[in-house]
Amino acid sequence: MLSVSPGLQRYFILDKGILKYAKSSTDIEKGKLHGCIDVGLSVMAIKNKTKCIDLDAEENIYHLKIKSQELFDEWVSKLRHHRLYRQNEISMFPQEKALFSPHCSPSSPAKVAAWLQSSDDFDKCSKELSECETQLLELNHLLRSMEVLHRTCSAPAINALQVTPPFRLQCFMLAARSSNKARGPVPSCISSGSFRLHASNPNLSSQDLAIEKSYPEVLDIPIDVSKLQEDFCRVANNRKRSDTCPTLESVDCARSLVHQTSDDSQTSITESMSEFFDAQEVLVSASSSENEPSDDESYISDVSDDASVDNFNNEVQNQRVCSGLVKNGAPQGRRRATLPSPCPSASTISLWNILKNNIGKDLSKVAMPVQLNEPLNTLQRLCEELEYSELLDRAALTQDPFERMVYIATFAVSGYAASYYRAGGKPFNPLLGETYECERPEKGFRFIAEQVSHHPPISACHADSKNFIFWQDMRWKNKFWGKSMEIVPVGTTHVVLPGLGDHYEWNKVTSCIHNIMSGQRWIEHYGELSIKNAKSNICQCKVTFKVSVNEVDGSVLDQKGKVIHKLFGKWHESIYWGNPPTATCVWRANPMPPEHEQYYGFTKFALELNELDAQTKPLLPPTDTRLRLDQRLLEEGNVEEAEIQKQRIEQMQRDRRKVLEENDMEHEPRFFQKSTDDTWISNNTYWDLRKEPGFSNLDFPVLW
């Protein structure tokens, strides 16, 4: 027995390069697998000190903890032999690799057909399949009816993704298993087409399902919209996990068959997993987190009323017009809508050559080519968390403490939205003493940030407005696992609402970037975000970011732990307050700019952060990020010169650090100071010094 996370035991069997695991040996004998790992396609990191084996299987990272040193040594030896065996097997029979998924045993259409012929449960499966077809047709009819009404009568929108994942996956799985079976053809309602499976996961975006157009586009009789929505949700949720065919042991297996249904529709997961057979296992000493993927496959409803979002946005905007922050109904000045140049290609860079000796280690000290950067800085990334600051304005105007917590929690989640399209690049690392300011009259806040420490890297920021004060100092631990990179933030985010006396605090969740080496990179966030009011214990909030599905679930609790309000949604799309189908939309992400894929995946807000106009430039300190040469050159598309400047600037920083060490001196941040709890807070001098005497009259270190 091996431990895969603290307090959790699993039974493992290593068979021809495939590591199978379940709750017990009996479950394995019965075929009730919790999952499988292809050791040959995984990057393996071995930690002798902690007796831990890390397997990066691209979609998930597995941490195997073994208590006995003797057993640990034996497992390491066996894993190495089986890994070599599996890699040789794939090299000799490359067509077989596509038939394997980390969640299930390898299979083929012939094996599936044979299994169906001998299965005693086939009749029951066939019956279940017929029920699926009937329900899908009914859902299709209801959906089209509501879509037509939405186009013609502005009825609330609802889409096909409301069908819960177990329902969709099980239907398709049964169809796949029946594809070579003469006794039961695949229903006409299930075929390859436009009904997207798991649209929140980019790895699954190439595998689609479709429902045939069996119903007319125009309705001849009036239909009550709310009744249609109720009927749709009733049918969609009619089938629960417990009602599925007994031969389907796990919904995870459905993912495997989805990848196998067509030879010409393999997903990026299968294609990219085969490219790194030379990925050596690496002995490292760094400790690792002990996480196991969640079994939860829940899905959310998209029923909402967007009017609530628009109403409070307009309300806050009207307040700013009255207070003079916005003139003539528009923000002061006109901000740019695009970057000077699209992002350069990084196809010629071999990331594996750069990172192969750093598996399991912190990447903050590893020098990267400038092509892998985006023309924004980590300090500017912190400012991006304020893109939806109107949620804090709304919280400041809300008297009920439980409703107020809803807006605070939604704001905390909204800060992750901009990362959805940004897995392809990394921000520039700030230099020690580098600063950034952002004054947004149309949003009612002003923001400053400073890099207060280099080893370890610590970025501190502070923002204030009439309605709120926001600050944090963030430290990150980056771990590279061979195909994925985990980013573990350390620190606390603070928001104070002066008019109400509230002081909210919360942590950040872990982020993971997948497909670092090849394929389409994508990012996910997982863990629990806990929000407390330091000035009152009347309520708290817990928000869970789910693995792989981009979903969040949250609860606002009273002092006794009773749930007062529920939140759900997707961190990159929208958050809803209440219970479906009557939930209210609290927040929805802004639409992406045109051609955002060509411009680093930046949101409109991100496009504006590095803009430098003639009026602002003379007011900035010489340490402001917008004056940094390598970042500016990359934004302008001059990659070669950007790389030269990046190396020069980094060498200047090393020279400054050496001088400090030789003279036994420490760097003193200019605009932030350490508090009693060892965190960094603003010293409240920036805006006063900017005004009088002005930064041009002060001494600053030469950073570039």
Secondary structure, 3 states (H helix, E strand, C coil): CEEEECCEEEEEEEECCEEEEECCHHHHHCCCCCEEEEHHHCEEEEECCCCEEEEECCCCEEEEECCCHHHHHHHHHHHHHHHHHHHHHHHHCHHHHHHCECCECCCCHHHHHHHHHHCCCHHHHHHHHHHHHHHHHHHHHHHHHHHHHHHHHCCCCCCHHHCCHHHHHHHHHHHHHCCCCCCCCCCCCCEEEEEECCCCCHHHCCCEEECCCCCCCCCCCCCCHHHHHHHHHHHHCCCCHHHCCCCCCCCHHHHHHHHHCCCCCCCHHHHHCCCCCCCCCEECCCCCCCCCCCCCCCCCCCCCCCHHHHHHHHHHHHHHHHCCCEECCEECCCCCCCCCCCCCCCCCCCHHHHHHHHCCCCHHHCCCCHHHEEEEEHHHHHHHCCCCCHHHHHHHCCCCHHHHHHHHHHHHHHCCHHHCCCCCCEEECCCCCCEEEEEECCCCEEEEEEEEECCCCEEEEEEEECCCEEEEEEEEEEEECCCCEEEEEECCEEEEECCCCEEEEECCCEEEEECCCCCCCEEEEEEEEEEEECCCCCEEEEEEECCCCCEEEEEEEECCCCEEEEEEEECCCEEEECCCCCCEEEEECCCCCCCHHHHCCCCHHHHHHCCCCCCCHHHCCCCEHHHCHHHHHHHCCCHHHHHHHHHHHHHHHHHHHHHHHHCCCCCCCCCEEECCCCCEEECCCHHHHHHCCCHHHCCCCCCC
